[in-house]
Amino acid sequence: MRVRVSEAAAARRRQAALALAAAVAFAVGLVAGALHVTPSERAARRFADAWARRDYGAMYRLLDHGSKKRWTPARFAAEYERARSLATVVSLRRAGDVDERQGEAIVPMEVRTRSFGTLRLPLALPVRDGSVRWSPELTFPGVRRGERLSRALRLPRRAKLLARDGKVLAEGPAESRSAPLGPAASAVAGSLGPAATEAERDYLVERGFPPSAPLGRSGLERVFDARLRGTPGGLLLAGDRVLASSRPRPAPALRTTIDTRVQAAAVAALAGRLGGVAALDPRTGEVRALAGIAFSAPQPPGSTFKIVTATAALERRLVRLDSTFPVEAKAVIDGVELENANGEYCGGTLIASFAHSCNSVFAPLGVRVGARALVRTAERYGFNRDPGIPGARPSTIPPPDEMSTPLAVASSAIGQFRLLATPLEMAQVAQAVAAEGVLHPATLLPVRGRPPSRRVTSRRVARELERMMVAVVAYGTGTAASLGPKVQVAGKTGTAELERTVPPDGEQPARDEEQEPPGSKTDAWFTAYAPTVRPRIAVAVMLVRAGAGGETAAPAARTVLAAALER
């Protein structure tokens, strides 16, 4: 049977077909419109995206001929850098589609700044035929024709520096800091002063400060300068209009690891002499005191480096603690005599040779260890590494291929040749032994939770090193560091030659040498930790041109050890 379709139903079908065709045509139009980007829109997008990358060269290439005649690439880039500094820009990006209006391409921009937060402002680019007609107001979004970007600055007060117990080490504005606890606190707090280099001025400007602002020049003020500064505030102006405003935000007081009692003892131990003192907590690596040139002027470490040489020899089982050596006054390496201090005869067991710091034993032992193993061992202790504290100089040992002769290796093994170390580094060497072969990187900020660490040597070797270092203080060259029978100290002296201390055979001292004070040709060193049961403090002392380590540096270290263990 045939079904006859009504005229009304047919009409409805025709209407539906027409509607579908219209919808398809509309969608096609939308797609075509979206795909059609005018040259001006394309240029504006490229300009904004290059700006986000800080690619001023790509931006400059989009300028029209007249703009390029008026502005060189260097001046063009300088204008953008000026605006970036004024607004303390961290980053910027195009934040939406470009909209063309009356010959301008309006680009929504999002700008993140240090001082004014995140700003969302339009950039009105005069674009014609795919080129930008440029003028200086285009260096920042929201600035109108004829206006100039500027800033009315308000600086925050510099944050307080605190000791580990909350006592104030330094406070007050950057222009007039004070140390309520006196010279001991000011010695570690350091000082502020004007920027001395272009890089330092750039550092200030990037943080929103004027290039003339004081900055940390030494001590903790230098180490933590960025954390003490806070964030500037004020007004960001386009001509007379306010684009953004903010209040200056001071940084919170900064608590450090410095122990005021240990710090005072370190300053007292130096007694005005040129040198450095560093003290660490062996359990964490937290710095308890820094005085003088504790981390800023590496010097030859002398016989304190024999801890490293002994580590390498014991690890390779080249010697045992009861190994014996001839009693001699010197070792002859490559025909050169390496004498013991004052030409003394010493030797015997490894422990006795270490206790009396026998060059005649450790110079040849270094040759047996070899340059490569000696350098690897030193680097595990921290040589040739960034100390991790801003302003701290690295301690260094030459690479193996630069120790090309047995004499170079032997001299390095007793802390001479071209070795350089800071008291901070030698305190870390003692700290690693105290922590059973585990080194905790030095830190001036309190450690939360488990401290970072790396193993330097085995527990076995660390225990053997401790026995050797105990002998130094018990009956060797470091007896002046003893704290008595109730507190066992483990240490090592060092006397680093800065020039010849004994004239060649048959020669008489020059007249000026006769008039020089005793010990003026050697640096005095001592590094130690105490007590040997559950160690609580590791110390290193270096005194420039101050004689023998056992005579001058060891008593100074004793002062610091005693202060740290006073409780």
Summary of the structure (lengths in Angstrom):
residues: 567
radius of gyration: 35.0
end to end distance: 113.4
largest distance: 140.7
contacts: 1964
relative contact order: 0.09
helix: 39%
strand: 23%
